[in-house]
Amino acid sequence: MTRISELDRLLFARVAAAHPPGVDAVLPRLTRAANHGRLWLGTAGVLAAVGGRTARRAALRGTGALAAASLASNLVVKWTVGRRRPLVADVPLVRRLARQPRSSSFPSGHSASAAAFATGVALESGRYGALVAPLAAAVAVSRVYVGVHYPGDVLAGVALGAGAALLTCRWWPPRPEAPAEAARPRVPAPALPDGDGLAVVVNGRAGPGAAAPGLSLTERLRTLLPAAEILECGPDDDFAALLDRAARRAAERGGALGVCGGDGSVNAAAALAAERGLPLAVFPGGTLDHFALDVGVPAVEDTAHAVAKGDAVAVDVARATPAGGPPGAPVHFVNTFSLGLYPELVAVRERLRGRLGKWPAAAVALSRVLRTASPMEIEVNGRRRRLWLLFVGNGRYSPEGFAPAFRQRLDDGLLDVRAVDGERPLARLRVLAGALTGTLGRPSHVYTSARLRRLTLSGLTGRDVHAFDGEVAPAPAGGLVIDKLPGALTVYRPAAPQNELAQRARTAAATARRRRRA
């Protein structure tokens, strides 16, 4: 340790003695800009405002990693390792900070925050990470250059920050940049240049979507697919009736059905398209767009390109059919189905959403449901169970536990079944502790999972509700049989590289802006 300390001081002395041209005017300003994370919060804001969905996700992960690294370095490590800072007299006057920090020198909090933010961004997008990394490295170097840290402090801070960013993957795994696999070879679908033969329903009641600045989703669709028939669903319109009308028009023209909205809108369109044998064009326009991201169409330009070229894949559709009670129509879902706590949470959230907004309503609903809910008693494949929550995914989800984020395949023919047992003492607290520590994905007495091709539920009461693809409805009295319709839905998905599609998106947006100015 003595030799390492001597080497650390020697490196610091050499940096202090160096006089690279032009650096004295840059690094001190950069290190001040990074105070209290201002530089990184500003960078995150730029990413979120200018970039797309991936950029917003990268900004969010980077900010979360920064917060974790800052807490760990400033509130834990600095108070544990008391190392004196370098002598101010050893640093040229032009580089010195107006206010010298008085806390422990080890580790460098600025370096930890810089590395955490850059690593978090890179975990979501290598491209954005490459843009941020040089800035983070410059901040780390600046801490030695202005004389407030030894090189060892900076290296320790970088290691701590990178570790904090990697730790976020335990709770929130990065979404793969490649879309989920689907049936091969690619299935035939009509090529519809300019959208000729495509009938699209745009659900204006869905989430905010990812519209470009100054352009609504409908305007973008009209620009990309000028020959398509576009039906807008307003607050007082019947979405199901518009979908039926669009499906009839698509069938008459030998074309395809399109939908622009969130996962609930996609669910309704997918069930109708599978029933009538129509290809489906999914244009992301909701808050989360789980299905669109999994299938590989994160932007409306991706779908428009696939429609024009006739590029499509076949994906599975899951089905929940009433059984053991009054007959009823089956419920189809392309993402997830659940019983128990989550449907109750969604129901409470939707009641509060008009007054509080979506995310505050979700927080209040979670608190209320955890406090007042009780386990449900049902039979699962003939076995009596007392459960807090039953989750069924259309295909295997990652990660394990009750924060499923994405799928690697959309045609595996399997149901991803996960359950939280309500028989065990303190089951809710144990599940919450597992979620907070990132250990919920491990099989235990409280949490179980299985991959099945068929699931039978019985003993449901009229009070039970189920959620499918974000929509909530009363569960049928009696029971349900949940199975898969393998490859039942043909969905447009581009085969072109993403950089080519991005260029097309920029060209289309520029064309639309010129038309608006004209």
N, C-alpha and C positions, 0 to 999 in steps of 0.2 A: 504493500500500500504506500510505503514511503517513496519507492521508485516511481509509482504511478503519479503520486502527488508532485514529485519533482518534475516529471515530464509534462504534467499539466501546466505548471508554472512557467516552464521553459517555452512551451507553445504560446502561452498568453503573452510572455515578454516579446516574442518574435512578432506576434500580431500587433502589439502596441508600438513596436519600432517600425513597422511597415508604413509606407506612405504611397499607396496606389493612387494614381491621378483620378480626380473626380469623385472618389468614393466618400470623402469627408462631407460632401454636400448631400449624399443620398442616404447612407445607412443610418445616421442619427435620426433623420426624419422618418425613415421606415420603422425604426424601433419604437419611436413615439407613436406612430400611427397604429401600432399593434397593441398599445396599452389597453387593458381591460377588454381585449378581444374585438375592438372596434373595426380593425382592418378586416377580420374574418366575418364578422356580422355583416359588414357592408358588401363583401364579396358574395356571401350567401344571398343577400338581397338582390344583387345583380343577376346571379344565376337563376333565382326563382322568377324574376321579372322578365328576363330576356330569353332564357332557355325554355325547353319543353318539359314534358313530364319527368324525363330522366334527370334533367338539371335540377328540378325542384326536389326530387328524391335525394340527389347528391348533396344539395344545400342543407336539407334536413338532417341527413346522417352526419355531415361534417359539423353542423352546429351542435348536435347531440354529443358527438365525440369530443368536441372542444369543451363543452360543459363538464363532462366526466373527467377529462384530463386536468382541467383547471382546478376542480375540487380536490382531486387526488394530490396534485403537486403543491397547491397553496395551503390546504387545510390539513394534510396528513404528512407528506414527506418532509416539507420544509420544517415542520415542528418536531420531526423525529431526528433529522440530520441537521445539526447546527454548524454550518460551514461559513466562515467569514468571507466577505466579498473581497475582490482584489483592491489594492490601494489605488485611490483616485490619482495620486501623484504619478503613478506609472503610466497614465494615459495622457496623450497630448490634449491640451486645453480645448482645441476645436472640436474634439469628439465627445467631451464630457456632457452628461445630461445635467439639466438645470437642477433637478431634484434626484439625488442619489437614493436608490431603494435601500431600506434598512433591514429587510427580512433576510433569512438564510440564503446563501448563494446556491445551494444544492436542493433540487435540480432547477434548471431554468424554466420558469413558468411560461414565458413567452415561447420558448422552443417547444415545450409540451403542447401548447395550444396550436402552434403552427403545424406541427407534425400530425396532431390529432385531426385538424380540419382537412389537411391535404390528403391524409390517408383515408378519411371517411369519404371524401369526394371521389377518390380513385377507386374505392370499393364499388361504387355505383357506376362510375364511368371512367374508363382509362383515359379517354380524350380530355375530359374536364380535369381529371387529376393531373395530367401532363401540363395543363395550363397553370394550375395552382402551385405545383411542386416547386418551380423556381422561386416564386415569391416566398414560400414557406422556408426554403433553404436560405434565402437572403435575410429573412428575419432572424433565423437561428444564428447565422454568422454575425449579424449586427450586434448581438448581445455580447459577444467577445470583443468586437471592434470598438464599442463604446465603453468597454472596461467594467461592465457590471457582472460578468460571469467568466469563469474559467472554461476552457474547451470541454473538460469533463462534465461540467454542469449542463452544458448544451447537449452533449451526447446522451446524458441520462434523461434529459427532458424530451429529446426526440424519441428515445425508446419508450418512455412512459406514454407519450402522446400516441404513438403508433399502436401500442398495446391497448390503449383505451378505445381507439377506433375499431380494432379487430374484435374487442370484447362486445361491441354493439351487435355483431353478427350473431351472438348467442341468443339475443331476443328478437332481432330483426334481420334475418338472412337477406343478403343482396339478391335482387331478382336477376336471373341470368339474362344477358343481352340477347341471346339466341332464343327464338320462340319455341314453344313446346313442340315435340314431335307429333306428327299425325300420320295417318295411313299412307303407305307408299305402295305403288307409284301414285303420284298426284292424280286426283280424279278429274274427269272432264267436266267443264262448266262452260256455258256460252260466253264467248268474248263479246263485250258490249262497248265498242269504241264510243267515246263521248257520253257513255251511259245510256245509249239507245236501247230500250227494252227494260231498263231498270226503274222500278217504282220504290221510292224511299219515303218512309215516314219519319219525320223529325219530331222528337218529343221535347217540346219546349219546357215541359215541367220537370225534366231530369236535372241533374246537378249542373254545376257551372261549366264542366267540360274543359277543353283546352283550346279555346278559340284564339286565333291570332289577333294582335292588337288592331282595332278598327274594323274587323270582319267578323260577322256572325257565322255560326256553323252552316246555316242555310246558304249564305252568300258564298262561302268557300265551296260548298257542294255544287252550286250552280256554275261557279267558275271552272271547277275541275271536270264536271259531267254536265255540260250544257244541254244534252238531249234527254237527260233523265227526268222522270216525272216525280216531283218532290211535293209531298203533302205535309203541311205543318200542323202539329197538334197543339192547340192553345189550351188555356186553363179550363174552358167550358166544353171542349171537344171530347168525343168518345174515342179513346186511343184504340181499343179493340176493333171498333167499327172501321176506323181508318186503316188499320192493319189488314182487315179482311178485304177492304176495297183495293188496297195496293196489291195484295196477293192475287186477286182476280185479274187486275190489269197486267201483272207480270206474267200470269199463266196465258192470258190471251195473246200476248206479244212474244211468247216463247223466251222470256227474259229471266229476271231474278228479282227477289224481294230484298229490299234494303231497310235498315233501321239505324237511326242516329239517336242515341240516348244512353242511359246507364244500364246496369246489369238487369234490372227489372224489365226494362223495355226490350233488351236483347232476349230475355227468357221468353217473353210472349211471342216475339217474332220467330225465334228458333223453333218453338213448338208448332207454330203454324206452317213454317217452311218445311219442317220434317214431315208433317201430316200430308202436305200437298205436293211433296217431291220437288220443291223449288230450291235453287241455290240461294244462300243468304249472304248479303254484303253487310258487314258490321262496321259502322262508322262510330268511333268512340266519342261520346258526348256527355258522359256522366261524371260523377265525382271520382270513382275509383276504377271503373272499367276493367274489372278482373278478367273477364272472358276475352276482351279485345287484346289485352296485353299478353295473355297466355297463347292466344292463337297467332300472334305476331303482327297485329295491326295497331300500333300505338298512336297513329295519326290518321286523319281522314285521307291524306294523300296516299298512304300505303294501300288502303282499300280501293281507292279510285284507280290506282295503277293496276292492281290485281283484276279489277272488274274489266278494264279495257283490254287486258291481255288474256283473260280467261284462266288465270292461275287460281287453283282451289285445292282444298284438302278435305278429307272425310273425318269427322269427329263423332265421338259417342254422345248420346243423349241419355240422361238418367230419367227414370219414371217411378212415381209413387202412386200405386193403384189402390183404391179403397177395397177392403176385404173384411168379411165377417160382420157386416152391417149393411145399412141402406146403400144401394148402388150409387156410384158417383163417377164423375169424369176423372181420369188420372191427372196428376200434376207432373209436369215435366220440369227438369232443371238442368242447366248446363254447368253450373258451378257447385253449389252446396245446398244441403237440406239439413234442418236441425229441429230438435224438440227440446223444451226445457228453458233454461235461463236465457239463452240468446233470443228466442222469439219473444219472450216477455220483455226483455230489454228493448228490442226494436219497437214493440207495441207502445211502451211507455215513452220512448224517444219521439215517436211520431206524434203522440198527443201533445208533447211539450215543444215540438219543433217550431210551430208558428210563433210562439212567444219568445223562445230563447235562442233560436238558431240551431243548426244541426249538431255541431260539436259540443256546445254547452249542454244541450238537451241530452246528448249521449252520456256525458259525465254525470248529470243528475240522475238519469235513468239507471246507470250502473250502480250508483250508490243506493238507490231505492230498492232495486231488485235484489242486490246482495243482502240487504237488511230484512226484506219481507218475504222473499220467495221460499217455497218449500219443495222438496223432491217430488218427482212424479213416479207413479208405480205403473209399470207396463211389462209386457212379456216381449222379450227379444229372442227371436228364433226358438220360441217355446219355453224359454227360461224366465222366471219371474225376476224382475230387477227393480231396484229403487234408485233412480238416477237424477242427478242434477242437470245433466246435459247429455244429449246424444247428437253427434255430428256425423253427417254422411256426405262425402265428397264425390263428385263425378270424376273419378280418376284419383290416383295417388297424389296427395299434396305434400309439399315441403314447407317448413320443417315439421317435425313431430310436435305434439302438444296442441294447445288451443289457440295458436296464432298462425294458422295455415296461410301461406303467402302466394304460392305459385305451384304449377304442375310442370313436370318434365315431359309428360305424354298426355295426349287427349284421346287416345284410342286403345287403352290398355284393357278395356272390358271389365275393370274392377271398381268396386265401391270402397272408398276409404272411410272406415267406420271407427269413430272414437267416442269414448264415453267417460263420464265422471260419476263414480259410484256415490250414492247418497246414504249407504248403510254405515259407512265408517264414521267414527267420531271425528268431529271438527273437519269434515270433508271440505267445506268451503274455504276454511283457513289454510288447509294443506294445499289445496289447488292454487290459492292466491300466492302462497309462499313459493310453490314450485314455479309459477309464472314469473315472479320477481327474481328468482335465482337462476332462471333458465334451465331448470331440471325437469320441467313438466313433461317433456317428451319421453322420459324414461318410463317403462312399464312399472306400475306400483299397485298397491292395494286400492288406490283412489282412481288412478287413470289407466285405462286399457284401450288397445287399438287392434284392429284386424283388417285384412283386405279380403273382401267377399265379392261374389258375383250376384248374390241375392240375399235380401234381408227381409224378415217377416216381423212386423210389430203388431201386437194385439193388446186389448185391454185399455185402449184410449177412451177418454171420456169427452163429453161435449165441452168441457172447460179447457181442454188442451188446445194449444195453438202451435202451428209449425211455421217455419220460415224457409223459403226457397228463393235463392238468388236475391236476397235482400227484401223480398215481399213477405208479408205476414198474412196468414189466413187460419180460420178454425180448422183443427184436425178432425177428420171424419170419425164419428162414433164407431167403435168396433176395432178396426185395425187397418194396416197398410202393408202392401207388398212392394218393396223397392228393388228394382232391377235395372238393367242397362239395355239400350237399343244400340248395338255396336255399329258404328259408321253410318248412323241414320241421318246425319246432317252434313250437307256440303257447304263449306264456308270459303269465301274468297280470301286468299292469302298470297302476298307477292312472293315471287321467286327471285327478284332482283336484289342486288346488294343494297344495304341500308344507305350507303353514301350516295348512290345514284338516286334513291328515293328522296333523300334530304335535298339534293340539288333541285329535283322536280318541285318539291314543296316551296323552296325559295323562289323559283321561277313563277309558280302559280300565284304566290302571294304578291310578288312584284307586279304581275299582270293585272291582278285585281285592284291594286292601289292605283295603277295608271288609269284603269277604267273609271274608278270612282272620281278621280281628279278631273277626268274628261267630262 
